[in-house]
């Protein structure tokens, strides 16, 4: 974890499909407000567990996104909105 990846790269990666992904320093497309890329912080099947770890860690302002398990074109063009954690 801790490497910068594009959202399509994340969606294509088998290990992330169907899981919640936490991204720090996330960049968004100005036109669509969809994520473009970010630094991978953590990933989990359980949203509550992921948010708990993020809240306890240093990266408290992560975007939390769901990586769907449909084909890559659909996943990269229609991710769920990001949730921001705060203290």
BATIVO-355301 format. One record per residue: z, x, y of N, C-alpha, C, O in turn; residue in three letters; residue number from 0. Coordinates in nm, 4 decimals, padded with zeros to 6 digits. Atoms other than C-alpha are relative to their C-alpha. Example, Ala and Ser with C-alpha at 12.3 -4.5 7.8 and 13.67 -1.06 7.14 Angstrom:
% BATIVO-355301
+----------+----------+----------+----------+----------+----------+----------+----------+----------+----------+----------+----------+-----+-----+
:      nup :    neast :   nnorth :     caup :   caeast :  canorth :      cup :    ceast :   cnorth :      oup :    oeast :   onorth : res :   n :
+----------+----------+----------+----------+----------+----------+----------+----------+----------+----------+----------+----------+-----+-----+
:  00.0000 :  00.0890 : -00.1190 :  00.7800 :  01.2300 : -00.4500 :  00.0000 :  00.0900 :  00.1200 :  00.0665 :  00.1936 :  00.1181 : ALA :   0 :
: -00.0060 : -00.0820 : -00.1190 :  00.7140 :  01.3670 : -00.1060 :  00.0730 : -00.0770 :  00.1090 :  00.0899 : -00.0261 :  00.2198 : SER :   1 :
+----------+----------+----------+----------+----------+----------+----------+----------+----------+----------+----------+----------+-----+-----+
% end
This chain:
% BATIVO-355301
+----------+----------+----------+----------+----------+----------+----------+----------+----------+----------+----------+----------+-----+-----+
:      nup :    neast :   nnorth :     caup :   caeast :  canorth :      cup :    ceast :   cnorth :      oup :    oeast :   onorth : res :   n :
+----------+----------+----------+----------+----------+----------+----------+----------+----------+----------+----------+----------+-----+-----+
:  00.0000 :  00.0843 : -00.1166 :  00.0000 :  00.0000 :  00.0000 :  00.0000 :  00.0898 :  00.1242 :  00.0312 :  00.2087 :  00.1175 : UNK :   0 :
:  00.0022 : -00.0754 : -00.1234 : -00.0374 :  00.1057 :  00.3580 : -00.1373 :  00.0489 :  00.0404 : -00.1489 :  00.1263 :  00.1354 : UNK :   1 :
:  00.1346 : -00.0417 : -00.0367 : -00.4148 :  00.1534 :  00.3653 : -00.0701 : -00.1145 :  00.0729 : -00.0438 : -00.2318 :  00.0464 : UNK :   2 :
:  00.0763 :  00.1009 : -00.0741 : -00.6508 : -00.0261 :  00.6045 : -00.1161 : -00.0460 : -00.0869 : -00.1939 :  00.0347 : -00.1378 : UNK :   3 :
:  00.1068 :  00.0610 :  00.0781 : -00.8836 : -00.2650 :  00.4236 : -00.0612 : -00.1139 :  00.0794 :  00.0057 : -00.1757 :  00.1622 : UNK :   4 :
:  00.0617 :  00.1169 : -00.0613 : -01.1332 : -00.5235 :  00.5393 :  00.0376 : -00.1224 : -00.0827 :  00.0722 : -00.1104 : -00.2002 : UNK :   5 :
: -00.0319 :  00.1225 :  00.0725 : -01.0706 : -00.8859 :  00.4456 : -00.0952 : -00.0205 : -00.1182 : -00.0493 : -00.0586 : -00.2259 : UNK :   6 :
:  00.0879 :  00.0117 :  00.1175 : -01.3853 : -00.8941 :  00.2259 :  00.0373 :  00.0967 : -00.1128 :  00.0269 :  00.0609 : -00.2301 : UNK :   7 :
: -00.0434 : -00.0940 :  00.1040 : -01.2612 : -00.5814 :  00.0429 :  00.1207 : -00.0556 : -00.0754 :  00.1282 : -00.0464 : -00.1980 : UNK :   8 :
: -00.1189 :  00.0581 :  00.0617 : -00.9284 : -00.7522 : -00.0203 : -00.0399 : -00.1157 : -00.0916 :  00.0084 : -00.1263 : -00.2044 : UNK :   9 :
:  00.0415 :  00.1167 :  00.0777 : -01.0974 : -01.0702 : -00.1405 : -00.0771 :  00.0382 : -00.1257 : -00.0726 : -00.0338 : -00.2254 : UNK :  10 :
:  00.0770 : -00.0442 :  00.1164 : -01.3214 : -00.8765 : -00.3788 :  00.0866 :  00.0701 : -00.1035 :  00.0473 :  00.0813 : -00.2196 : UNK :  11 :
: -00.0861 : -00.0755 :  00.0900 : -01.0319 : -00.6838 : -00.5319 :  00.0733 : -00.0943 : -00.0946 :  00.1441 : -00.1851 : -00.0510 : UNK :  12 :
: -00.0572 :  00.0859 :  00.1041 : -00.9187 : -00.8420 : -00.8574 :  00.1526 : -00.0136 :  00.0100 :  00.2075 : -00.1200 : -00.0188 : UNK :  13 :
: -00.1465 :  00.0003 : -00.0055 : -00.5518 : -00.7488 : -00.8012 :  00.0558 : -00.0938 :  00.1071 :  00.1731 : -00.1306 :  00.1010 : UNK :  14 :
: -00.0476 :  00.0831 : -00.1099 : -00.5298 : -00.9649 : -00.4867 : -00.0406 : -00.1462 : -00.0126 :  00.0125 : -00.2306 :  00.0596 : UNK :  15 :
:  00.0511 :  00.1361 :  00.0118 : -00.7123 : -01.2788 : -00.5991 :  00.1088 : -00.0965 : -00.0456 :  00.1791 : -00.0720 : -00.1436 : UNK :  16 :
: -00.1004 :  00.1003 :  00.0318 : -00.4911 : -01.5868 : -00.6024 :  00.1403 :  00.0375 :  00.0415 :  00.2372 : -00.0217 : -00.0059 : UNK :  17 :
: -00.1317 : -00.0487 : -00.0422 : -00.2069 : -01.4013 : -00.4293 :  00.0108 : -00.0013 :  00.1521 : -00.0896 : -00.0083 :  00.2230 : UNK :  18 :
: -00.0280 : -00.0115 : -00.1432 : -00.0445 : -01.3841 : -00.0858 : -00.0024 :  00.1473 :  00.0385 :  00.0514 :  00.2320 : -00.0328 : UNK :  19 :
:  00.0186 : -00.1380 : -00.0457 : -00.1281 : -01.0690 :  00.1114 :  00.0601 :  00.0140 :  00.1399 :  00.0334 : -00.0679 :  00.2278 : UNK :  20 :
: -00.0580 : -00.0285 : -00.1316 :  00.0705 : -00.9236 :  00.4029 : -00.0773 :  00.1153 :  00.0626 : -00.0897 :  00.2227 :  00.0037 : UNK :  21 :
:  00.0748 : -00.1022 : -00.0730 : -00.1339 : -00.7301 :  00.6598 :  00.0689 :  00.0286 :  00.1323 :  00.1087 : -00.0633 :  00.2039 : UNK :  22 :
: -00.0531 : -00.0418 : -00.1295 :  00.0017 : -00.5325 :  00.9535 : -00.1182 :  00.0494 :  00.0823 : -00.2219 :  00.0868 :  00.0274 : UNK :  23 :
:  00.1048 : -00.0468 : -00.0907 : -00.2053 : -00.4364 :  01.2572 : -00.1323 : -00.0697 : -00.0320 : -00.2387 : -00.0079 : -00.0319 : UNK :  24 :
:  00.1165 :  00.0797 :  00.0380 : -00.4447 : -00.7149 :  01.1602 : -00.0912 : -00.0196 :  00.1211 : -00.0447 : -00.0486 :  00.2313 : UNK :  25 :
:  00.1001 :  00.0263 : -00.1033 : -00.7649 : -00.7446 :  01.3623 : -00.0726 : -00.1280 : -00.0370 : -00.0978 : -00.1550 : -00.1544 : UNK :  26 :
:  00.0649 :  00.1289 :  00.0207 : -00.9360 : -01.0808 :  01.4075 : -00.1352 : -00.0035 :  00.0691 : -00.1558 :  00.0626 :  00.1709 : UNK :  27 :
:  00.1297 :  00.0243 : -00.0623 : -01.2916 : -01.1854 :  01.4836 :  00.0249 : -00.0890 :  00.1215 :  00.0838 : -00.1963 :  00.1081 : UNK :  28 :
: -00.0252 :  00.0741 : -00.1232 : -01.2851 : -01.3057 :  01.8458 : -00.0680 : -00.1369 :  00.0003 : -00.0192 : -00.2301 :  00.0642 : UNK :  29 :
:  00.0745 :  00.1254 :  00.0029 : -01.5370 : -01.5803 :  01.7740 :  00.0592 : -00.1011 : -00.0970 :  00.0679 : -00.2196 : -00.0647 : UNK :  30 :
: -00.0463 :  00.0919 :  00.1049 : -01.3907 : -01.7288 :  01.4540 :  00.1512 : -00.0001 : -00.0198 :  00.2048 : -00.0907 : -00.0835 : UNK :  31 :
: -00.1448 : -00.0184 :  00.0174 : -01.0252 : -01.6103 :  01.4704 :  00.0370 :  00.0268 : -00.1464 :  00.1523 :  00.0092 : -00.1857 : UNK :  32 :
: -00.0256 : -00.0362 :  00.1399 : -01.0589 : -01.5054 :  01.1053 :  00.0314 :  00.1490 : -00.0075 : -00.0164 :  00.2265 :  00.0753 : UNK :  33 :
: -00.0347 : -00.1418 :  00.0118 : -00.9131 : -01.1740 :  00.9877 : -00.1218 :  00.0846 : -00.0337 : -00.2083 :  00.0446 : -00.1117 : UNK :  34 :
:  00.1067 : -00.0960 :  00.0271 : -01.1461 : -00.8763 :  00.9873 :  00.0532 :  00.1105 : -00.0896 : -00.0082 :  00.1453 : -00.1905 : UNK :  35 :
: -00.0631 : -00.1036 :  00.0804 : -00.9145 : -00.6073 :  00.8554 :  00.1455 :  00.0144 :  00.0396 :  00.1920 : -00.0474 :  00.1354 : UNK :  36 :
: -00.1400 : -00.0255 : -00.0287 : -00.5578 : -00.4844 :  00.8482 :  00.0557 :  00.1021 : -00.0972 : -00.0079 :  00.1371 : -00.1966 : UNK :  37 :
: -00.0687 : -00.0956 :  00.0859 : -00.3142 : -00.2399 :  00.6956 :  00.0777 : -00.0799 : -00.1049 :  00.1648 : -00.1601 : -00.0712 : UNK :  38 :
: -00.0637 :  00.0708 :  00.1099 : -00.2050 : -00.3679 :  00.3552 :  00.1464 :  00.0420 : -00.0112 :  00.1764 :  00.1598 : -00.0303 : UNK :  39 :
: -00.1432 : -00.0277 :  00.0052 :  00.1745 : -00.3943 :  00.3507 :  00.0584 : -00.0366 : -00.1359 :  00.1329 :  00.0410 : -00.1955 : UNK :  40 :
: -00.0588 :  00.0489 :  00.1248 :  00.2569 : -00.5996 :  00.0415 : -00.0843 : -00.1157 : -00.0505 : -00.1662 : -00.1715 :  00.0226 : UNK :  41 :
:  00.0713 :  00.1112 :  00.0626 :  00.1224 : -00.8615 : -00.1968 :  00.0909 : -00.0621 : -00.1057 :  00.1680 :  00.0083 : -00.1709 : UNK :  42 :
: -00.0836 :  00.0670 :  00.0990 :  00.2878 : -01.1235 : -00.4185 : -00.0595 : -00.1359 : -00.0336 : -00.1320 : -00.1946 :  00.0467 : UNK :  43 :
:  00.0382 :  00.1360 :  00.0392 :  00.2213 : -01.4447 : -00.6105 :  00.0884 : -00.1022 :  00.0698 :  00.0468 : -00.2153 :  00.0949 : UNK :  44 :
: -00.1019 :  00.0887 : -00.0565 :  00.5333 : -01.5948 : -00.4534 :  00.0120 :  00.0248 :  00.1507 :  00.0559 :  00.1315 :  00.1934 : UNK :  45 :
: -00.0044 : -00.0132 : -00.1454 :  00.5104 : -01.6560 : -00.0776 :  00.1407 :  00.0255 :  00.0520 :  00.1592 :  00.1072 :  00.1423 : UNK :  46 :
: -00.1388 : -00.0155 : -00.0448 :  00.8887 : -01.6832 : -00.0359 :  00.0495 :  00.1422 : -00.0259 :  00.1127 :  00.2027 :  00.0607 : UNK :  47 :
: -00.0412 : -00.1371 :  00.0334 :  00.9510 : -01.3509 : -00.2134 : -00.0671 :  00.1002 :  00.0932 : -00.0031 :  00.1941 :  00.1405 : UNK :  48 :
:  00.0728 : -00.0904 : -00.0897 :  00.6826 : -01.1802 : -00.0043 :  00.0592 : -00.0036 :  00.1406 :  00.0837 :  00.1010 :  00.2007 : UNK :  49 :
: -00.0569 :  00.0129 : -00.1349 :  00.8214 : -01.3165 :  00.3232 :  00.1398 :  00.0610 :  00.0080 :  00.1752 :  00.1207 :  00.1097 : UNK :  50 :
: -00.1343 : -00.0587 :  00.0019 :  01.1744 : -01.2109 :  00.2243 : -00.0068 :  00.1521 :  00.0076 :  00.0691 :  00.2142 :  00.0820 : UNK :  51 :
:  00.0145 : -00.1465 : -00.0048 :  01.0628 : -00.8524 :  00.1604 : -00.0505 :  00.0462 :  00.1357 : -00.0044 :  00.1476 :  00.1881 : UNK :  52 :
:  00.0534 : -00.0364 : -00.1313 :  00.8645 : -00.8434 :  00.4844 :  00.1106 : -00.0085 :  00.1048 :  00.1237 :  00.0801 :  00.1893 : UNK :  53 :
: -00.1079 :  00.0196 : -00.0970 :  01.1616 : -00.9773 :  00.6805 :  00.1019 :  00.1137 : -00.0079 :  00.1579 :  00.1541 :  00.0941 : UNK :  54 :
: -00.0966 : -00.1087 :  00.0193 :  01.3845 : -00.7030 :  00.5322 : -00.0575 :  00.1369 :  00.0357 :  00.0178 :  00.2303 :  00.0629 : UNK :  55 :
:  00.0648 : -00.1290 : -00.0231 :  01.1309 : -00.4246 :  00.5910 : -00.0287 :  00.0285 :  00.1457 :  00.0150 : -00.0442 :  00.2349 : UNK :  56 :
:  00.0343 : -00.0444 : -00.1353 :  00.9934 : -00.2440 :  00.8950 : -00.1166 : -00.0786 :  00.0597 : -00.1246 : -00.0922 :  00.1818 : UNK :  57 :
:  00.1196 :  00.0699 : -00.0487 :  00.6690 : -00.4432 :  00.9223 :  00.0283 : -00.1485 :  00.0146 : -00.0148 : -00.2286 : -00.0683 : UNK :  58 :
: -00.0461 :  00.1373 : -00.0152 :  00.8153 : -00.7659 :  01.0565 : -00.1023 : -00.0927 :  00.0630 : -00.0813 : -00.2140 :  00.0630 : UNK :  59 :
:  00.0986 :  00.0844 : -00.0679 :  00.5060 : -00.8922 :  01.2402 : -00.1329 :  00.0031 : -00.0746 : -00.2379 :  00.0306 : -00.0164 : UNK :  60 :
:  00.1180 : -00.0010 :  00.0858 :  00.2613 : -00.9162 :  00.9529 : -00.0708 : -00.1349 :  00.0032 : -00.0097 : -00.2394 :  00.0259 : UNK :  61 :
:  00.0757 :  00.1217 :  00.0279 : -00.0146 : -01.1671 :  00.9049 :  00.0099 : -00.0226 : -00.1503 : -00.0127 :  00.0695 : -00.2287 : UNK :  62 :
: -00.0094 :  00.0349 :  00.1413 :  00.0379 : -01.3455 :  00.5734 : -00.1188 : -00.0906 : -00.0313 : -00.1324 : -00.1989 :  00.0255 : UNK :  63 :
:  00.1227 :  00.0719 :  00.0331 : -00.2885 : -01.4625 :  00.4185 : -00.0092 : -00.0228 : -00.1497 :  00.0390 :  00.0580 : -00.2291 : UNK :  64 :
:  00.0214 :  00.0269 :  00.1415 : -00.3814 : -01.6230 :  00.0894 : -00.1398 :  00.0438 : -00.0385 : -00.2378 :  00.0065 :  00.0259 : UNK :  65 :
:  00.1282 : -00.0474 :  00.0505 : -00.6576 : -01.4532 : -00.1043 : -00.0407 : -00.0931 : -00.1138 :  00.0074 : -00.0793 : -00.2263 : UNK :  66 :
:  00.0440 :  00.0983 :  00.0990 : -00.8302 : -01.7387 : -00.2877 : -00.0693 :  00.0656 : -00.1176 : -00.1074 :  00.1824 : -00.1113 : UNK :  67 :
:  00.0604 : -00.0576 :  00.1191 : -00.9759 : -01.6906 : -00.6311 : -00.1382 : -00.0584 : -00.0284 : -00.1809 : -00.0653 : -00.1437 : UNK :  68 :
:  00.1384 :  00.0441 :  00.0146 : -01.3223 : -01.8352 : -00.5683 : -00.0927 :  00.1173 :  00.0270 : -00.0465 :  00.2312 :  00.0344 : UNK :  69 :
:  00.0916 : -00.1125 : -00.0199 : -01.6345 : -01.6300 : -00.5066 :  00.0231 :  00.0687 :  00.1339 :  00.0752 :  00.0069 :  00.2267 : UNK :  70 :
: -00.0289 : -00.0856 : -00.1162 : -01.6200 : -01.3504 : -00.2453 : -00.0547 : -00.0581 :  00.1292 :  00.0121 : -00.0495 :  00.2322 : UNK :  71 :
:  00.0594 :  00.0521 : -00.1230 : -01.8513 : -01.5185 :  00.0054 :  00.0890 : -00.1099 :  00.0579 :  00.1121 : -00.1128 :  00.1788 : UNK :  72 :
: -00.0869 :  00.1082 : -00.0455 : -01.6265 : -01.8248 :  00.0264 :  00.1327 :  00.0551 :  00.0496 :  00.1814 :  00.0133 :  00.1547 : UNK :  73 :
: -00.1306 : -00.0545 : -00.0386 : -01.3040 : -01.6218 :  00.0405 : -00.0076 :  00.0739 :  00.1324 :  00.0803 :  00.0580 :  00.2170 : UNK :  74 :
:  00.0044 : -00.0805 : -00.1211 : -01.4192 : -01.3870 :  00.3133 : -00.0353 : -00.0832 :  00.1221 : -00.0079 : -00.0415 :  00.2346 : UNK :  75 :
:  00.0391 :  00.0789 : -00.1156 : -01.5542 : -01.6664 :  00.5315 :  00.0994 : -00.1115 :  00.0328 :  00.0956 : -00.1661 :  00.1431 : UNK :  76 :
: -00.0927 :  00.1096 : -00.0280 : -01.2724 : -01.9226 :  00.4981 :  00.1419 :  00.0283 : -00.0479 :  00.1940 : -00.0466 : -00.1306 : UNK :  77 :
: -00.1389 : -00.0227 :  00.0395 : -00.9272 : -01.7655 :  00.4603 :  00.0921 : -00.1008 :  00.0683 :  00.0580 : -00.1582 :  00.1718 : UNK :  78 :
: -00.0991 :  00.0854 : -00.0622 : -00.6201 : -01.9718 :  00.5316 :  00.0503 :  00.0643 :  00.1285 :  00.0461 :  00.1867 :  00.1411 : UNK :  79 :
: -00.0524 : -00.0577 : -00.1241 : -00.4705 : -01.9283 :  00.8791 :  00.1164 :  00.0937 : -00.0286 :  00.1906 :  00.0751 : -00.1251 : UNK :  80 :
: -00.1078 : -00.0973 :  00.0149 : -00.2317 : -01.6384 :  00.9191 :  00.1308 : -00.0596 :  00.0514 :  00.1319 : -00.1384 :  00.1460 : UNK :  81 :
: -00.1333 :  00.0375 : -00.0450 :  00.1412 : -01.6967 :  00.9521 :  00.0675 :  00.1253 :  00.0538 :  00.0558 :  00.2319 : -00.0067 : UNK :  82 :
: -00.0677 : -00.1144 : -00.0588 :  00.3456 : -01.4673 :  01.1752 :  00.1492 : -00.0145 : -00.0248 :  00.2076 : -00.1201 : -00.0002 : UNK :  83 :
: -00.1443 : -00.0005 :  00.0202 :  00.7001 : -01.3739 :  01.0812 :  00.0675 :  00.0558 :  00.1236 :  00.0186 :  00.1517 :  00.1833 : UNK :  84 :
: -00.0767 : -00.0551 : -00.1107 :  00.9528 : -01.3203 :  01.3535 :  00.1463 :  00.0062 : -00.0402 :  00.1864 : -00.0497 : -00.1422 : UNK :  85 :
: -00.1411 : -00.0179 :  00.0333 :  01.3185 : -01.2283 :  01.3607 :  00.0799 : -00.1250 :  00.0170 :  00.2006 : -00.1249 : -00.0074 : UNK :  86 :
+----------+----------+----------+----------+----------+----------+----------+----------+----------+----------+----------+----------+-----+-----+
% end
